[in-house]
Amino acid sequence: MLNFCLILILLLGPIIATCAADVSHTFKKVQLSDKFWAEGATFGDFNHDGTMDIVAGPYWYEGPDFQKRHEFYGATVTFARKKPDGTEEKIEGFEGALGTENKYSDNFFAYAYDFNKDGWDDILIIGFPGEQSAWYENPRGQEVHWKKYVALDVTDNESPTFTDITGDGKPEIVCASKGCYGYAEPDWNDPAKPWKFHAISPNNKYQRFTHGMGVGDVNGDGRQDLLETSRLQQPALHVFLLRRCPACASARYDPRIRSRPGGPWSSGCSTGSALPSRSSASSPCRMLRRSRCR
């Protein structure tokens, strides 16, 4: 019997040790506010103390405990809520869980980036679809509203993003605007000026509530491409491959590859340089051969 127990311990020992090491991790929930100010949030070091802070809506919250908040633009929105006795009370923020209707805010996406290169994280806010995107300049420790600069006056699509699609090491706003897909980039010597929008797609009348957009390296050439889906041509997947066009003086990239069900993708460039630009008519995501730009 003793021998059997020793053998059992030897056999089960590794399993018991593995189970003991495989401990479930838990997370602590920290509620910043019970008010509805924004659809999204992000983090950055806004007070330059080496600790990450959180920005959500018109406030940023000091890390690491996120209890102290600072207003960086005007928190003026309220809505009326009826109390059980029939009287009304004003509630800060947009109407959401604290109200009777599930409404939207005017702040959809937030990003932290040092736009003016002063070493302090600034904040980019992409607002309600179809409205403006603006960045706010960090006042470097002053308890004031941050200076606002409009980056793009019309930011369409419900899933814009802020990423480096051009490969220059700096992020751009990737979105639709006024009917076209493309990206907006600042003049990095003067980011306070309105950003320039570069259209990648034709004007297909994309609008503020257009869905389905992504950024990724589709053809494995090390450069980011833009993908979008079309409800008008289902099951179409359009892929716009950004092509570096060294001879173009006015544009850094020549757009474009577009897929259609049963038809070829095409790419165009007025310079005549040879660029990978042709793909399959049958598979919207398969690159097959190279051809010259026309």
C-alpha positions, 0 to 999 in steps of 0.5 A, a space after each residue: 500500500 505504501 509503495 502504491 501511495 508513493 507511486 501515486 504521489 510521483 505521478 500526480 506531483 507534476 500535475 498538482 504543481 502545474 495546477 498550482 502555478 496556473 492561477 487565474 488573474 483578476 482585474 480591479 474595476 475602477 469607475 472614473 465617473 457615472 456620467 456619460 461623456 464619451 464613446 471611447 477613452 485612451 491613456 497618456 502621461 498628461 502631467 509629465 510625471 512618468 505615470 499613465 493617466 486616462 482621458 475620457 470625455 472632457 476630463 483627464 484623470 491622474 494615474 495611478 489611482 485615477 481619482 483626481 480629474 482635470 477638465 481640458 475642454 468645457 463640460 457643458 452638456 446636460 440633460 433633464 431627468 424626471 424624478 419620481 415626484 414629477 420634478 426635473 433635475 439636470 444631469 451632467 453629460 449626455 443621456 445614457 444609462 442615467 436617462 430614459 433614452 440611449 443617446 450618443 455623445 459628441 466624443 467618439 475616439 481619443 488618442 494621445 500624441 505629442 503633436 507640437 513636439 514639446 515633450 508633453 502628450 496632447 489629446 486628439 478627439 475624433 467627434 461624432 461621425 461627420 463632424 470635426 476632429 480636433 487636437 488639444 494642446 497640453 498647457 504643461 501643468 497649467 490648470 486651464 482649458 487646453 487650446 483647441 486646433 481643428 485638424 479635419 472639418 469632416 471626419 466620416 465613417 463610424 470606425 476612423 482610426 489614428 495610425 501610420 498609414 504612410 510609413 513615415 513614422 508619424 500617425 495620420 487620421 484614416 477615415 472617409 471625408 466628403 465622399 472619399 476614403 483617405 487620410 489626413 496628416 498635419 504639416 508637422 512644422 505647423 500642426 496647428 494648421 488644418 490638416 491636409 486630406 489625401 483621398 485614396 478612393 474615388 468619390 463613392 459618396 461614403 458618408 458619416 455612418 458608413 461602416 467597414 474600414 480597416 488598415 493592414 498590410 494586405 499584400 505583404 510588402 511592408 506597407 499599410 493598406 486601406 480596406 473597406 467593404 461595400 454594401 452596394 456590391 456585396 460581397 465586395 471587398 475593396 482594397 486600396 494599396 498605397 503606392 509610393 510614387 517618387 516622381 509625383 511632386 504633389 502627392 507622396 502616394 499614388 492610390 489604388 487597387 480596388 476589387 470588384 466581384 468578377 472584375 479585375 483590380 486596377 491601379 493607376 499612376 501618371 508617372 509610368 513607374 513600374 509598381 506592383 499593381 495587378 491582382 486577381 479578378 476571382 479573389 479580392 485579396 490575392 495578389 498575382 502579378 506586377 504590371 505598369 501603372 498607366 
